[in-house]
Amino acid sequence: MENSIYQVYEDEIQSLEEEIKMLAEKYEDSQQESMFFSDEEILMSIKSFQREFQEELKGHESPSDLKAQLESLEADLLFLMKFTGIWFTSHSKKTVEKTGNRTIQKHKLSGNCRSLPFQLEFQVLEIKNKERVSAIITDLKVKMESGECSSVSKFVSSTEENGNLLPFFRSLSSYADWYEHRRCTFLHFKARYPDIVKLPEGVLGDYIVLRNPKSSGFELMIVWKIHVEEDGRTTPVLDLLTKVPERVLEQKIATIENAPTCFRSMLLLFGIETAIENLIKVVGLKK
């Protein structure tokens, strides 16, 4: 029994000795190979490594290049803001979750489109998959200061549900153009015909009142809504309402009843500004 145990130990020792001998021979061979390289060859290898290292550095921009790229991006952003009328005034970002390949960041964004302010709150879920990064917008909330309660509310609800910001900004720009156009139009006619044009809700309201100070009780109200579809399409909708004393209504009932239809026809033929000015002139002639 003892002889068999000793034999096992001797076999193990012999195997280790053979392995040590083999490693020693490999070491001697590698030492001999290194002696074949001259100093000149070693120097050339070092220079070759330095060239490769410098080529890799060229792939990374210097601080001056990065600054030039940043200035170019800022110029592009400024052009887009002037072109679309959308100006961002503040932005904050906070990481709420980061686990493995998953990151969730919360954004708050404020700005103005023409004269119309807006606020956005949303979360961006980023998922990294190998070399690809996908981003999903969630929990979108939109705040807009507008009097167009019904149509704008539906559009905002649709945007929050879909979480798609690109159509929102495209529609916001179109809506704000009409919003600003209406404001400027009301302001223009108020300045030109101050005795006739009244703005009960100011230039930001959605209607104006035409009243001849010499004709008591006769008024025309031009209502100018901006309708926004759920898909973001914006359309100006104008209509005419009349307020006429009973004695006049009895005499010219047909003319008064046809006034809204005639106004819509003028809108199609002459456009918004000319149609409104024609009505103002008619009211100004009223005695």
Stockholm file with secondary structure:
# STOCKHOLM 1.0

chainA/1-287         MENSIYQVYEDEIQSLEEEIKMLAEKYEDSQQESMFFSDEEILMSIKSFQREFQEELKGHESPSDLKAQLESLEADLLFLMKFTGIWFTSHSKKTVEKTGNRTIQKHKLSGNCRSLPFQLEFQVLEIKNKERVSAIITDLKVKMESGECSSVSKFVSSTEENGNLLPFFRSLSSYADWYEHRRCTFLHFKARYPDIVKLPEGVLGDYIVLRNPKSSGFELMIVWKIHVEEDGRTTPVLDLLTKVPERVLEQKIATIENAPTCFRSMLLLFGIETAIENLIKVVGLKK
#=GR chainA/1-287 SS CHHHHHHHHHHHHHHHHHHHHHHHHHHHHHHHHHTTSCHHHHHHHHHHHHHHHHHHHHTSCCHHHHHHHHHHHHHHHHHHHHHHCEEEEEEEEEEEEEETTEEEEEEEEEEEETTEEEEEEEEEEEEEETTEEEEEEEEEEEEECCSCHHHHHHHHHHHHHHTCHHHHHHHHHHHHHHHHHHHHHHHHHHHHSTTTEECTTCTTSSEEEEECTTSTTCEEEEEEEEEECTTSCEEEEEEEEEECCHHHHHHSHHHHHHHHHHHHHHHHHHCHHHHHHHHHHHHHHCC
#=GC SS_cons         CHHHHHHHHHHHHHHHHHHHHHHHHHHHHHHHHHTTSCHHHHHHHHHHHHHHHHHHHHTSCCHHHHHHHHHHHHHHHHHHHHHHCEEEEEEEEEEEEEETTEEEEEEEEEEEETTEEEEEEEEEEEEEETTEEEEEEEEEEEEECCSCHHHHHHHHHHHHHHTCHHHHHHHHHHHHHHHHHHHHHHHHHHHHSTTTEECTTCTTSSEEEEECTTSTTCEEEEEEEEEECTTSCEEEEEEEEEECCHHHHHHSHHHHHHHHHHHHHHHHHHCHHHHHHHHHHHHHHCC
//
